[in-house]
Amino acid sequence: MMGLVDRLLARVAHKVTVEAACTNTYYCKDGVKYLRSCCLDQGCQTVRVGTC
């Protein structure tokens, strides 16, 4: 039973570590505000979030 708990904790700890390896940057271009999010395991995504 302890082996199962140890494996579960290892997965959770890894997930938190990977999620923490993200950066978020806001920037404006042509009057539009964007959020660029880059994570080690997922690459980068850019999302329009409003106006500047």
C-alpha positions as a printed NumPy array, in Angstrom:
array([[  0.   ,   0.   ,   0.   ],
       [  2.818,   2.434,   0.792],
       [  4.256,   1.889,  -2.689],
       [  0.991,   3.07 ,  -4.238],
       [  0.921,   6.164,  -2.013],
       [  4.555,   6.94 ,  -2.841],
       [  3.87 ,   6.696,  -6.592],
       [  0.82 ,   8.944,  -6.287],
       [  2.757,  11.553,  -4.329],
       [  5.572,  11.443,  -6.882],
       [  3.095,  12.137,  -9.697],
       [  1.484,  15.026,  -7.838],
       [  4.856,  16.534,  -6.937],
       [  6.012,  16.252, -10.565],
       [  2.823,  17.912, -11.829],
       [  3.204,  20.843,  -9.444],
       [  6.86 ,  21.231, -10.441],
       [  6.014,  21.205, -14.151],
       [  3.144,  23.658, -13.71 ],
       [  5.481,  25.966, -11.812],
       [  7.825,  25.997, -14.822],
       [  5.569,  28.443, -16.705],
       [  6.037,  32.125, -17.458],
       [  3.272,  34.606, -18.255],
       [  3.955,  37.856, -20.101],
       [  1.465,  40.578, -20.988],
       [  2.206,  42.875, -23.919],
       [  0.426,  45.36 , -26.171],
       [  0.525,  45.446, -29.96 ],
       [ -1.566,  47.728, -32.181],
       [ -3.853,  48.638, -29.252],
       [ -4.563,  44.993, -28.331],
       [ -3.378,  43.442, -25.049],
       [ -2.081,  39.865, -25.226],
       [ -1.042,  37.235, -22.69 ],
       [  1.796,  34.945, -23.746],
       [  2.114,  31.855, -21.562],
       [  5.097,  29.529, -21.989],
       [  5.42 ,  26.204, -20.155],
       [  8.241,  23.72 , -20.408],
       [  5.967,  20.79 , -21.18 ],
       [  3.401,  22.565, -23.406],
       [  5.273,  25.221, -25.357],
       [  3.855,  28.736, -25.738],
       [  0.369,  30.079, -26.319],
       [ -0.746,  33.641, -27.   ],
       [ -4.242,  34.819, -26.055],
       [ -5.918,  38.168, -26.686],
       [ -7.116,  39.565, -23.344],
       [ -8.372,  43.06 , -24.099],
       [ -7.29 ,  46.513, -25.181],
       [ -4.337,  48.607, -24.107]])
